[in-house]
């Protein structure tokens, strides 16, 4: 097993935890009458690509952070024009 293959469970676990927290947060926000004062869910959805970029930067090559950050910015920008629900 190579070094890259050993890192796969770490990245997979971090992604699972992120999506688990995202779903718990969405469920909690849905149960509130007024929701959160800060747009938590749209930011968490936009930051999925940032998480991917960070994981790839740490586990593979540091330059992958730039596409992850760009993807998060573009997703957040696009959320202004396309309604998500």
N, C-alpha and C positions, 0 to 999 in steps of 0.2 A: 504494500500500500504506500503510495507516494504522499508527499507533503500536502498536495492539493486535495487528495482524497480524504485525508484525515481532517481537513477543515470543513468538509461538507456538512457533517453533523452539527458543527458549531453554527454555521450560517443558517442551516435549516431550523435549528432550535430558536435562534434569535428571531427569525421570520415568524415562526409559529407563535412565539410570545407576543410579538408586535400585533399580529392579526387577532390574537385572543384578547389582548387589551383593547384593541380597536372595537371589536364586537361587543365587549362588556361595556365600554364607554358609550357606544351607540344605543345599546339597550337601556342604559341608565338615563341617557339624555332623552330618549323616547318616553320614559316614564315620568319625566318632569313636566310640569304645566307650562313653564316658560322657556325651558332649555337653559343651556349655559350662556353666560354673558359673553363669552369668547367663542369663536367658531372652531371648536375642537375637532369635530369630525372632518370638515373640509381640509383642515391643516394636516390631520393624520393621514387622510387619503393622499394628499399631495406629497407627503413625506415618505410614501412607500418607495418611490424611486431614489430618494435620498438614502434610505436605509440600504437599498441594494448597492448604491454607489459606495457607501461607507464599507459595507461588507466586502465588496470587490477590491476596494482600495487597501483594506487591511489584509485580506487573504490572498490577493493576486498581484495587483499592480496599482500603486498610488494614484496614477492618472485617472483611474475609474471614478474617483470622487467628483471630477468635473462633470461628466455626463449625468451622474446621480443628482448633483445640485441643479444642473440645468433642467433635468426632467421635473424636479420638484417645483422649480420656478415656473416652468411652462404649464404644469398641471394646475398650479394655483392661479396663474393668469387665465387659463381656460375656464376655470370655475366661475369666473365673473360673467362669462357669456353663455355657458351651458349649464343648465340647472341639473343637479345630480339626483334629485328624487322624483 
